[in-house]
Amino acid sequence: VSIWFTAHYKINNKYISIYVYGLYFSDMKIYTLLLLFAPAIAFSQSLTENKKDEFSGKHVKETTVEKLVHPFKMSGFAYNFSIKKIDENYYFNLRMMSLDGSVFSIHKESKFMLKLKNDSIITLISPSYEISGRGGAGSGLSASASQGVSIYYPISRDNIDAILASDIVKIRVITSEGYTEQEVKEVGSKKVKKALSLVL
């Protein structure tokens, strides 16, 4: 099963996604159009966790996982994200999926860069070495079947304020093989801003 394309629409202030999946059986190609209008994919962003840990005493907040960039072509990478806060520490959870099934890795202290509409660059640093695995990017049909990683990049309050004051227009992720980058549409930037506002 593979996603052929996605389309996003705004209806009643909610973003709705349509996915087209291609199903393959030997030499026969069968296309099934899945119109997913369920609330789960309506981008009604919220907190999945908002509690004080009874053992550590830390207050933890984390948002739903959302789509950041999913290119139309079936090569390169797709990206989901969530935002996490532990006490006063913030994390940008980037979930990166290989669309062609190739294995990849990200070194400790590698950069994740976000270019804003005002031309400023925000640079986040990977806290650990990660190698992709099947389903490593987490939630969703496409993520569970793809080579992926999930990395919690620490992000400062100053960087959060910079994102809220502008828009993300492109991202670049440094991998062990070089780097990959994608333009970010307005809908993706708005979802990042909404997620950040939920944990502040």
JOBEL-V784499 format. One record per residue. N is the residue number from 1. PHI is phi as a letter, one per 40 degrees, with the letter a starting at -180 (NA if undefined). PSI is psi as a letter, one per 20 degrees, with the letter a starting at -180 (999 if undefined). OMEGA is omega in whole degrees, -180 to 180 (* if undefined). Layout:
# JOBEL-V784499
N/PHI/PSI/OMEGA  N/PHI/PSI/OMEGA
This chain:
# JOBEL-V784499
1/NA/p/177  2/a/q/178  3/c/p/180  4/c/g/173  5/a/r/174  6/b/q/175  7/b/q/-177  8/b/p/179  9/b/q/178  10/b/o/-179  11/b/p/-180  12/f/l/177  13/g/j/174  14/b/q/-180  15/c/p/-179  16/b/p/179  17/b/q/172  18/b/p/-179  19/b/p/173  20/b/p/-178  21/b/q/173  22/b/p/179  23/b/p/-176  24/b/p/173  25/b/o/-174  26/f/d/-177  27/c/i/-178  28/c/p/179  29/b/o/-178  30/b/p/-180  31/b/p/177  32/b/p/179  33/c/o/179  34/b/o/177  35/c/o/-173  36/b/n/-180  37/b/j/-179  38/c/q/180  39/d/h/-178  40/c/h/-179  41/b/j/-178  42/c/j/178  43/f/k/172  44/c/n/-173  45/c/q/-178  46/a/a/176  47/c/p/174  48/c/i/179  49/a/p/178  50/a/n/-175  51/a/r/175  52/c/p/180  53/c/p/-174  54/c/i/179  55/c/g/-177  56/c/h/-177  57/g/j/-179  58/c/q/177  59/c/p/-175  60/b/p/171  61/b/p/174  62/a/q/-177  63/c/r/173  64/c/q/176  65/c/p/-178  66/b/r/177  67/c/p/176  68/b/g/178  69/a/p/173  70/b/o/-178  71/c/q/179  72/c/h/-178  73/c/q/-178  74/c/l/174  75/a/r/-178  76/g/c/-173  77/b/q/170  78/b/q/-173  79/b/p/167  80/b/r/-179  81/a/r/165  82/a/r/178  83/b/p/-180  84/b/q/175  85/b/p/174  86/b/o/-170  87/f/d/-180  88/b/j/178  89/b/p/-175  90/b/q/-178  91/b/p/174  92/c/o/-179  93/c/o/178  94/c/p/179  95/b/o/-169  96/b/p/-175  97/b/p/175  98/c/p/-177  99/c/i/179  100/b/j/175  101/g/j/-178  102/c/q/177  103/c/p/179  104/a/r/180  105/a/r/178  106/b/p/-178  107/c/q/172  108/d/p/-180  109/g/j/172  110/c/q/-173  111/c/q/167  112/b/o/-170  113/b/p/178  114/b/p/176  115/c/p/-179  116/c/r/-178  117/c/h/179  118/c/j/176  119/g/j/175  120/c/q/-178  121/b/p/175  122/b/p/-177  123/b/p/176  124/b/q/-173  125/b/p/179  126/c/p/-179  127/c/i/-175  128/a/r/174  129/c/p/180  130/b/p/173  131/b/q/-174  132/c/q/175  133/a/r/179  134/c/p/-178  135/g/j/-176  136/c/i/180  137/c/i/170  138/g/c/-163  139/c/q/175  140/g/q/-178  141/c/g/-178  142/c/h/-179  143/c/h/-177  144/c/h/-179  145/b/i/-173  146/b/q/167  147/c/p/-177  148/a/r/174  149/b/q/175  150/b/o/-176  151/b/p/177  152/c/n/179  153/c/p/175  154/c/p/178  155/b/p/-176  156/c/r/177  157/c/h/177  158/c/g/178  159/c/h/176  160/c/g/180  161/c/h/178  162/c/g/178  163/c/g/-180  164/c/h/-178  165/c/i/-178  166/a/b/177  167/b/q/174  168/c/p/-180  169/b/i/179  170/a/q/174  171/b/q/174  172/b/p/179  173/b/p/177  174/c/p/178  175/b/r/179  176/c/i/-179  177/c/i/-178  178/i/d/175  179/a/q/175  180/b/q/180  181/a/q/-179  182/a/q/171  183/c/q/-180  184/b/p/179  185/c/r/-178  186/d/h/-179  187/c/h/178  188/c/g/179  189/c/g/-180  190/c/h/179  191/c/h/176  192/c/g/180  193/c/g/179  194/c/g/180  195/c/g/179  196/c/g/-179  197/c/h/-179  198/c/h/-177  199/c/i/-178  200/c/999/*
